[in-house]
Amino acid sequence: MEANQTLDARGLNCPLPILRAKKTLNAMQSGDTLKVVSTDPGSLKDMAAFCTQTGNTLLSSQQAGGEFEFFVRKA
C-alpha cells in the first residue's frame, strides 16, 4: 500500500504514537494516507479508537516481529 507520509513511532509508548500520528495527520491533506510504524502493543487498540473518534479511516493494521504497521487515510 502506498503512503503519502511515514511516521516512525518505534520505541515510543502510549500515548506518544497516537499524539504524533494526530500531529502528522493535521499537516496532511484530506484523502492522504499515513503509514505509522510502532513497537507499542497498545497501539493496536489505540489506533483503531483514534480513527473512530477522529473520523479518519484505518485502512489496515498488521503485526510483524514485534512491530505494528498502520495505514490511516485522513478524513
DORO-425242 format. One record per residue (C-alpha): residue number from 1; residue in one letter; x, y, z negated. Coordinates in nm, 4 decimals, decimal comma. Last residue first. Layout:
% residues N
<resi->NUM&resn->A&X->X&Y->Y&Z->Z>
...
***
This chain:
% residues 75
<resi->75&resn->A&X->-1,0761&Y->1,2358&Z->-0,6585>
<resi->74&resn->K&X->-0,7111&Y->1,1330&Z->-0,6585>
<resi->73&resn->R&X->-0,6454&Y->0,7781&Z->-0,5447>
<resi->72&resn->V&X->-0,4578&Y->0,5671&Z->-0,8005>
<resi->71&resn->F&X->-0,2227&Y->0,2801&Z->-0,7218>
<resi->70&resn->F&X->-0,0931&Y->0,1006&Z->-1,0294>
<resi->69&resn->E&X->0,2121&Y->-0,1139&Z->-1,0940>
<resi->68&resn->F&X->0,2898&Y->-0,2805&Z->-1,4245>
<resi->67&resn->E&X->0,6330&Y->-0,4112&Z->-1,5125>
<resi->66&resn->G&X->0,7179&Y->-0,7028&Z->-1,7391>
<resi->65&resn->G&X->0,8005&Y->-0,9382&Z->-1,4530>
<resi->64&resn->A&X->0,5185&Y->-0,8458&Z->-1,2196>
<resi->63&resn->Q&X->0,1841&Y->-0,7059&Z->-1,3254>
<resi->62&resn->Q&X->-0,0761&Y->-0,5668&Z->-1,0906>
<resi->61&resn->S&X->-0,3195&Y->-0,2813&Z->-1,0623>
<resi->60&resn->S&X->-0,5047&Y->-0,1695&Z->-0,7533>
<resi->59&resn->L&X->-0,7148&Y->0,1115&Z->-0,6075>
<resi->58&resn->L&X->-0,7902&Y->0,2806&Z->-0,9402>
<resi->57&resn->T&X->-1,0111&Y->0,5639&Z->-0,8165>
<resi->56&resn->N&X->-1,0101&Y->0,9054&Z->-0,9850>
<resi->55&resn->G&X->-1,3289&Y->1,0205&Z->-1,1554>
<resi->54&resn->T&X->-1,1444&Y->1,1479&Z->-1,4639>
<resi->53&resn->Q&X->-1,3009&Y->0,9236&Z->-1,7284>
<resi->52&resn->T&X->-1,3079&Y->0,6094&Z->-1,5132>
<resi->51&resn->C&X->-0,9521&Y->0,6663&Z->-1,3920>
<resi->50&resn->F&X->-0,8243&Y->0,7156&Z->-1,7466>
<resi->49&resn->A&X->-1,0063&Y->0,4043&Z->-1,8699>
<resi->48&resn->A&X->-0,8459&Y->0,1901&Z->-1,5977>
<resi->47&resn->M&X->-0,5038&Y->0,3444&Z->-1,6657>
<resi->46&resn->D&X->-0,5334&Y->0,2880&Z->-2,0410>
<resi->45&resn->K&X->-0,6381&Y->-0,0760&Z->-2,0164>
<resi->44&resn->L&X->-0,3339&Y->-0,1805&Z->-1,8140>
<resi->43&resn->S&X->-0,1166&Y->0,0952&Z->-1,9663>
<resi->42&resn->G&X->-0,1207&Y->-0,0867&Z->-2,2968>
<resi->41&resn->P&X->0,1451&Y->-0,3260&Z->-2,1680>
<resi->40&resn->D&X->0,3893&Y->-0,0317&Z->-2,1393>
<resi->39&resn->T&X->0,6505&Y->-0,1075&Z->-1,8710>
<resi->38&resn->S&X->0,5097&Y->0,1376&Z->-1,6179>
<resi->37&resn->V&X->0,5197&Y->0,2024&Z->-1,2426>
<resi->36&resn->V&X->0,2623&Y->0,4517&Z->-1,1123>
<resi->35&resn->K&X->0,1836&Y->0,4899&Z->-0,7414>
<resi->34&resn->L&X->-0,0215&Y->0,7994&Z->-0,6617>
<resi->33&resn->T&X->-0,2523&Y->0,8213&Z->-0,3607>
<resi->32&resn->D&X->-0,3794&Y->1,1450&Z->-0,2061>
<resi->31&resn->G&X->-0,7536&Y->1,1812&Z->-0,1419>
<resi->30&resn->S&X->-0,7782&Y->1,5183&Z->-0,3189>
<resi->29&resn->Q&X->-0,4402&Y->1,6920&Z->-0,3050>
<resi->28&resn->M&X->-0,1689&Y->1,6423&Z->-0,5687>
<resi->27&resn->A&X->-0,0476&Y->1,8732&Z->-0,8477>
<resi->26&resn->N&X->-0,3160&Y->1,7580&Z->-1,0913>
<resi->25&resn->L&X->-0,2288&Y->1,3973&Z->-1,0055>
<resi->24&resn->T&X->0,1260&Y->1,4448&Z->-1,1374>
<resi->23&resn->K&X->0,0081&Y->1,5958&Z->-1,4668>
<resi->22&resn->K&X->-0,2517&Y->1,3211&Z->-1,5148>
<resi->21&resn->A&X->0,0021&Y->1,0491&Z->-1,4343>
<resi->20&resn->R&X->0,2465&Y->1,2011&Z->-1,6835>
<resi->19&resn->L&X->-0,0207&Y->1,2030&Z->-1,9540>
<resi->18&resn->I&X->-0,1202&Y->0,8454&Z->-1,8718>
<resi->17&resn->P&X->0,2377&Y->0,7138&Z->-1,8855>
<resi->16&resn->L&X->0,3004&Y->0,9188&Z->-2,2048>
<resi->15&resn->P&X->0,0102&Y->0,7876&Z->-2,4148>
<resi->14&resn->C&X->0,1326&Y->0,5230&Z->-2,4778>
<resi->13&resn->N&X->0,4972&Y->0,4270&Z->-2,4432>
<resi->12&resn->L&X->0,7533&Y->0,5338&Z->-2,1843>
<resi->11&resn->G&X->1,0317&Y->0,2952&Z->-2,0796>
<resi->10&resn->R&X->0,9138&Y->0,2819&Z->-1,7184>
<resi->9&resn->A&X->0,6938&Y->0,5758&Z->-1,6226>
<resi->8&resn->D&X->0,8308&Y->0,6114&Z->-1,2698>
<resi->7&resn->L&X->0,5692&Y->0,8135&Z->-1,0814>
<resi->6&resn->T&X->0,5514&Y->0,7664&Z->-0,7047>
<resi->5&resn->Q&X->0,3950&Y->1,0077&Z->-0,4531>
<resi->4&resn->N&X->0,1974&Y->0,9905&Z->-0,1298>
<resi->3&resn->A&X->0,1551&Y->0,6178&Z->-0,1778>
<resi->2&resn->E&X->0,1282&Y->0,3460&Z->0,0870>
<resi->1&resn->M&X->0,0000&Y->0,0000&Z->0,0000>
***
